[in-house]
Amino acid sequence: MRLKRAAIIITLSIVTVAGVSCKRGPTEQVSEFATTTASPPAVKAIEYVTDDAKVIDEASRRQLETTLAALKARKHIDFSVVTVKTIGDQSAYDYSLFLARERKKNSNEQNVSGLLLLVSVDDRQWHLQITRNLEAHLTNELLTNLSPPMTDLFKEKRYGEGIIKYVNAVIAELDRIAAPESTKNAKNS
């Protein structure tokens, strides 16, 4: 499984212009073979929800776990969520790519599409890492357009609710598309 080259990195900041608004940064193209100078993250994304930042309440965590497990059973898409306090001097893209690769390496499953949502709380950044076979359906523009409800809730420090809204919006898009090629191949085997 090869991971997506295009990255969506959104930096959230509070700006006073007729209230509070979210400033979105540019979409950034990064090579799949990007190197980092910082040490790899200590977080392991082995469960559907890894809340290292401790910002997701237990009810939201259970709801996410149930939703993501059902998605995997129904569509053979492994979607995980990771929150961290900070990514240090690494980019959200590099950090999430490392976590996604580690998750894939530790999985024994073949022909499973993957998504990994990284939320770096103190850095006010997030990134959704996706596998290549989903790129055509989950474009940078679409993923960015789905994010305002999540980022608005992040500004209120309601991370669990924001993540649930975004995950559900992405899953709704996945439900609208035809089965990814790897899923079709897995069913034909």
Secondary structure, 3 states (H helix, E strand, C coil): CCECCEECCEECCEEECCCEEECCCCCEECCCCCCCCCCCCCCCCCCCEEECCCCCCHHHHHHHHHHHHHHHHHHCEEEEEEEECCCCCCCHHHHHHHHHHHHHHCCCCCCCEEEEEEEECCCCEEEEEEEHHHCCCCCHHHHHHHCHHHHHHHHCCCHHHHHHHHHHHHHHHHHHCCCCHHHHHHHHC
